[in-house]
Amino acid sequence: MKGKSTGRMEKSLIFLFLVFFIIIVTSIIIVSALQVNPVEEIIKNEEPIKILFVLENEERVLFTDVFIYYPVSGRGAVFNIPGNTGAIYSSLGRVDRIDAVYKEKGIDAYREEIEKLSGQSIPFSVVCSVEDFGTLTDLLGGLKIFIPYEVDIVSPNGERWLLPSGVNNLDGDKILTYLYYESPEETDGEVQDRYQNVMIAFLAALNKNLDTMFQVDNFNEYDDLFQTNLEKDDFRIVLETVAHVDSERLAPRSITGSVRVVDDKSLLFPHYDGELVKDLFKQTVSSLVSVVDTIYDRIYVLEVQNGTTVQGLARNTSILLQGFGFDVLSSVNADRNDYEETVIINHIGNDEVAKNLGDIISCKNIITEEILPESAGMEAESRVDFTIILGKDFDGRYVR
């Protein structure tokens, strides 16, 4: 009897073990089936692809760009995040430069802080060292960069920096010179523009090498030059997708703000407590997915006039609108200082861009003027596309 009882108990244990095994295996299969590949999901749903790109030099950030690409339209935008962007960063527990987050906490914390700054979810990150970027440049056949003035400077360690003016196809060594050289005449903004030129040239080179770079056998050589939070196959798919961007129509963007010295560090604090940065990202993403195909055809030129008694209102608003990619030709006082309502005057008849401009400052008061030929009264170089006259209803950010 005891042997039969023991046998039944053993069979019961085996049965229970099989049941638990089946449950565990079934659960694993179900969980695996429910897991969503974020790359496949974004591409399938035709959502904008957002990538944080960091070029580093000895574990320090040289430049940071957020690249946003909308596959349906082939349009993209590049946001430069200056390393000295200042704020109270929770990952550090203090006021500091944003690139200090990368140095002390790494790429994941850095991406999270930039997500807070931009108000956007940025699922993908790509890091490349300066040396590897030089190698990458050679593999891509060089990067085509426009250099407005000849560079002939001696570096602090005696090295001669030499770059010819004009459109140049820079190899790996020359692209490092372009990134590193320092000119006393250049402003911080002009240095950031150089960095953006490199990023845009890199994206153009990806497009040029589409037929060869993304073949599975060839991609291994490129993949080794990047650090990313994507699996290798997913990274190849993402990079190949964004390589279709129309680089001629990329919209470069940068953060504007006021520079203040904190703890002996010169920090750039974004205007309006960072709300402008979030608005800039939001407006740009909206324009990328817009069915209107004219918004980024060119840079539109504005004149901003102060129609109030508030000092500096036109100047500050000009800075605001430049952050959204407009070119402000002048910021001046209006013909009088008692305008009750803000008005946008559309000189070129482009209603879509006028509305987009109005949306930035919440202005619906838009007047379209008769479109005059260039010979009628103004020289071509002095013409503006839109004039904004600021009234008492404008609080420095929005029309209320």
C-alpha positions in Angstrom: 0.0 0.0 0.0 2.8 2.3 0.9 4.5 1.7 -2.5 1.2 2.5 -4.4 0.7 5.7 -2.4 4.3 6.8 -3.1 3.8 6.0 -6.8 0.6 8.1 -6.9 2.4 11.0 -5.2 5.3 10.8 -7.6 2.8 10.9 -10.6 1.0 13.8 -9.0 4.2 15.7 -8.6 5.2 15.0 -12.2 1.8 16.1 -13.4 2.0 19.3 -11.3 5.5 19.9 -12.7 4.2 19.5 -16.2 1.3 21.9 -15.6 3.7 24.6 -14.2 6.1 24.0 -17.0 3.3 24.5 -19.6 2.1 27.6 -17.8 5.5 29.1 -17.7 6.2 28.3 -21.4 2.8 29.6 -22.4 3.4 32.8 -20.5 6.7 33.4 -22.1 5.2 32.9 -25.6 2.3 35.2 -24.8 4.6 37.9 -23.4 6.9 37.6 -26.4 3.9 37.9 -28.7 2.7 41.0 -26.9 6.1 42.7 -27.0 6.1 45.6 -29.5 9.3 46.5 -31.4 9.4 50.3 -31.1 11.1 50.7 -34.4 8.5 48.6 -36.3 5.7 50.4 -34.5 6.9 53.9 -35.3 7.5 53.1 -38.9 4.2 51.2 -39.3 2.2 54.1 -37.7 4.1 56.7 -39.9 5.2 58.6 -36.8 8.0 61.1 -36.7 11.4 59.5 -35.8 13.3 61.3 -33.1 17.0 60.6 -32.5 19.4 62.1 -30.0 22.8 62.4 -31.7 25.9 63.1 -29.6 29.4 63.7 -30.9 31.8 63.2 -28.0 35.4 63.9 -27.4 37.1 62.0 -24.6 33.7 61.4 -22.9 32.8 65.1 -23.2 30.1 66.4 -25.5 31.4 68.3 -28.5 27.9 68.8 -29.9 24.4 67.5 -29.4 21.6 67.4 -32.0 18.0 66.2 -31.8 17.1 65.0 -35.3 13.4 64.6 -36.1 12.3 63.0 -39.4 8.9 62.5 -40.8 9.1 59.6 -43.3 5.8 60.4 -45.1 7.0 63.8 -46.3 10.7 63.1 -46.3 11.2 66.3 -44.3 13.3 66.7 -41.1 14.6 69.2 -38.6 17.8 69.4 -36.6 17.8 71.0 -33.2 21.1 72.0 -31.7 21.3 71.7 -27.9 24.2 74.0 -26.7 26.3 72.3 -24.1 26.1 75.3 -21.8 22.2 75.2 -21.6 21.5 75.9 -18.0 18.8 74.7 -15.6 18.3 72.8 -12.4 18.9 69.2 -13.5 17.2 66.6 -11.3 19.8 64.0 -12.3 22.5 66.2 -10.9 20.5 67.9 -8.1 22.0 71.3 -9.0 22.1 74.1 -11.5 24.7 73.3 -14.2 25.4 72.9 -17.9 23.3 70.3 -19.6 26.4 68.5 -20.9 27.6 67.9 -17.3 24.7 65.4 -17.1 26.3 63.4 -19.9 29.7 63.5 -18.4 28.6 62.5 -14.9 25.5 60.3 -15.5 25.8 59.0 -19.0 23.6 59.0 -22.2 20.4 57.7 -20.7 20.1 60.4 -18.0 21.3 62.9 -20.7 18.5 61.9 -23.0 15.9 62.1 -20.2 17.0 65.7 -19.4 16.7 66.7 -23.0 13.3 65.1 -23.2 12.2 67.3 -20.3 13.8 70.4 -22.0 12.1 69.7 -25.3 8.8 68.3 -24.1 9.2 65.4 -26.5 9.8 61.7 -26.2 13.1 60.8 -27.8 13.3 57.0 -27.9 16.6 56.6 -29.8 20.1 57.7 -29.0 23.3 57.5 -31.0 26.8 58.4 -29.8 29.9 58.7 -31.9 33.4 59.7 -30.9 35.2 62.4 -32.8 37.8 60.0 -34.0 35.2 57.5 -35.2 33.3 60.3 -36.9 36.5 61.1 -38.9 36.6 57.4 -40.0 32.9 57.5 -40.8 33.4 60.6 -42.9 36.1 58.8 -45.0 33.8 55.8 -45.4 31.0 58.0 -46.7 33.3 59.6 -49.2 33.6 62.9 -47.3 31.1 65.6 -46.1 30.2 68.5 -48.4 30.4 71.8 -46.4 30.1 75.4 -47.4 32.9 77.5 -45.8 32.2 81.2 -46.3 35.7 82.5 -45.5 39.1 80.9 -45.8 40.4 79.5 -42.5 44.1 79.9 -41.9 44.7 79.9 -38.1 47.5 78.5 -35.9 46.1 76.4 -33.0 47.3 77.0 -29.4 49.6 73.9 -29.7 51.1 75.3 -32.9 49.1 73.2 -35.4 48.0 75.1 -38.5 44.3 75.0 -39.3 43.7 75.5 -43.0 40.4 75.3 -44.9 39.7 76.9 -48.3 36.5 79.0 -48.8 33.6 77.7 -50.9 31.9 74.4 -51.1 34.4 71.7 -50.0 34.2 67.9 -49.8 36.0 67.5 -46.5 37.7 64.2 -45.7 38.0 62.8 -42.1 41.0 64.9 -41.1 39.6 68.1 -42.6 36.2 67.5 -40.9 38.0 67.3 -37.6 39.8 70.6 -38.4 36.4 72.1 -39.2 35.0 70.9 -35.9 38.0 71.9 -33.8 39.3 75.2 -35.1 38.8 78.3 -33.0 38.5 81.8 -34.4 38.4 84.9 -32.1 36.0 86.5 -34.5 33.4 83.8 -34.2 30.5 84.0 -31.8 29.1 81.0 -29.9 26.2 81.0 -32.2 28.4 80.8 -35.3 30.3 77.8 -33.7 26.9 76.1 -33.1 26.0 76.8 -36.8 29.2 75.0 -37.8 28.2 72.0 -35.8 24.8 71.9 -37.4 26.4 72.2 -40.8 28.3 69.0 -40.0 25.2 67.2 -38.9 23.3 68.2 -42.1 26.2 67.2 -44.3 26.3 63.9 -42.5 22.7 63.2 -43.3 23.2 64.2 -46.9 26.1 61.8 -47.1 23.9 59.0 -45.7 21.5 59.7 -48.5 24.2 59.6 -51.1 25.4 56.2 -49.9 22.0 54.6 -49.6 22.7 51.9 -52.2 25.8 50.6 -50.6 26.0 51.5 -46.9 22.8 49.6 -45.8 23.5 46.3 -47.4 23.8 43.9 -44.4 27.4 42.9 -45.2 28.6 46.5 -45.6 26.7 47.9 -42.6 28.9 46.0 -40.1 31.8 48.4 -40.8 29.6 51.4 -40.1 27.8 49.9 -37.1 31.1 49.5 -35.2 31.6 53.3 -35.2 28.4 54.0 -33.2 27.0 53.4 -29.7 23.3 53.2 -29.6 20.4 51.9 -27.5 19.1 50.0 -30.6 19.7 46.5 -31.6 21.9 46.2 -34.6 19.2 45.3 -37.1 16.9 48.0 -35.7 19.6 50.6 -35.9 20.2 49.8 -39.5 16.5 50.1 -40.3 16.3 53.5 -38.5 19.4 54.9 -40.1 18.3 53.7 -43.5 14.9 55.3 -43.0 16.2 58.7 -41.9 18.8 58.6 -44.7 15.9 59.4 -47.1 15.6 62.9 -45.6 15.5 65.8 -48.0 18.7 67.4 -46.7 18.3 70.4 -48.9 15.1 71.3 -46.9 16.3 70.5 -43.4 15.1 73.0 -40.9 18.0 73.9 -38.5 16.9 75.1 -35.1 18.7 76.2 -31.9 17.9 77.3 -28.4 17.8 81.0 -27.6 18.2 82.5 -24.2 20.1 84.8 -21.9 23.6 84.1 -20.7 24.2 84.4 -16.9 27.2 83.4 -14.8 26.5 80.9 -12.1 29.3 79.4 -9.9 31.8 80.8 -12.4 30.1 79.0 -15.3 28.6 80.9 -18.2 25.2 79.3 -18.7 22.5 79.8 -21.4 19.1 80.0 -19.8 16.3 79.5 -22.3 13.8 82.3 -22.7 10.4 82.1 -20.8 11.6 79.5 -18.4 12.1 76.9 -21.1 8.5 77.2 -22.5 9.8 78.6 -25.7 12.0 75.6 -26.3 9.0 73.3 -25.9 6.9 75.5 -28.2 9.6 75.4 -30.8 9.8 71.6 -30.8 6.0 71.3 -30.9 5.6 73.8 -33.7 8.3 72.2 -35.7 6.9 68.7 -35.4 3.5 70.0 -36.4 4.9 71.7 -39.5 6.8 68.5 -40.5 3.6 66.5 -40.5 1.6 69.3 -42.1 0.1 68.6 -45.5 1.3 72.1 -46.5 4.4 71.8 -48.6 5.6 75.4 -48.5 6.6 76.1 -44.9 10.2 75.1 -45.2 10.7 76.0 -48.9 12.9 78.9 -47.7 13.6 81.1 -44.7 11.0 83.8 -44.4 12.0 87.4 -43.6 10.2 89.5 -41.0 10.2 93.0 -39.7 9.0 93.3 -36.1 7.7 96.7 -34.9 7.0 97.8 -31.4 3.6 99.5 -31.3 3.6 99.9 -27.5 5.5 101.8 -24.8 7.2 98.6 -23.5 10.9 98.9 -23.9 12.7 96.1 -25.8 9.5 94.3 -26.9 10.4 94.2 -30.6 13.9 93.0 -29.9 12.8 90.2 -27.5 10.1 89.1 -29.9 12.7 89.0 -32.7 14.8 86.6 -30.7 11.7 84.5 -30.1 10.9 84.3 -33.8 14.4 83.6 -34.8 14.3 80.6 -32.6 11.4 79.3 -34.8 13.6 79.6 -37.9 12.5 83.1 -39.2 15.0 85.7 -40.3 14.3 89.1 -38.7 15.6 91.9 -40.9 14.9 94.6 -38.4 13.2 95.3 -35.0 12.1 98.9 -34.7 9.5 101.2 -33.2 6.2 101.4 -35.1 4.8 104.7 -36.4 3.0 105.2 -33.0 3.0 103.5 -29.6 -0.7 103.1 -28.9 -1.6 100.0 -31.0 -4.3 98.2 -29.1 -4.1 95.0 -31.2 -1.2 93.1 -32.6 -1.3 92.7 -36.4 0.6 90.6 -38.9 0.9 92.1 -42.4 1.3 89.5 -45.1 3.3 91.0 -48.0 3.7 87.9 -50.1 0.2 86.4 -50.1 1.3 83.1 -48.5 -1.7 82.5 -46.2 -0.3 79.2 -44.8 3.0 80.6 -43.6 1.2 83.7 -42.3 -1.1 81.4 -40.2 1.9 79.4 -39.0 3.5 82.7 -37.9 0.3 83.8 -36.2 0.0 80.4 -34.4 3.5 81.0 -32.8 2.3 84.1 -31.0 -1.5 83.3 -31.0 -2.3 86.2 -33.3 -5.3 85.8 -35.6 -5.3 89.4 -36.8 -3.7 88.9 -40.2 -3.9 91.4 -43.1 -2.9 90.5 -46.6 -1.6 93.5 -48.5 -1.6 93.9 -52.3 1.4 92.2 -53.7 3.6 94.8 -55.4 6.3 94.1 -58.0 9.9 94.5 -56.8 10.2 97.7 -58.9 7.5 99.4 -57.0 9.1 101.4 -54.3 11.5 99.1 -52.5 14.8 97.5 -53.4 14.7 93.7 -53.5 17.2 93.3 -50.6 15.1 95.5 -48.3 11.8 93.7 -48.8 10.3 91.6 -46.0 7.8 88.8 -46.3 5.8 89.7 -43.1 5.6 92.7 -40.8 4.5 92.2 -37.2 3.2 95.3 -35.3 3.0 94.4 -31.6 0.1 95.9 -29.7 -1.0 96.2 -26.1 -2.6 92.7 -26.3 0.8 91.1 -26.7 2.4 90.1 -23.3 5.9 89.3 -24.6 5.0 85.8 -25.7 1.4 85.5 -26.7 -1.5 87.7 -27.9 -4.0 87.6 -25.1 
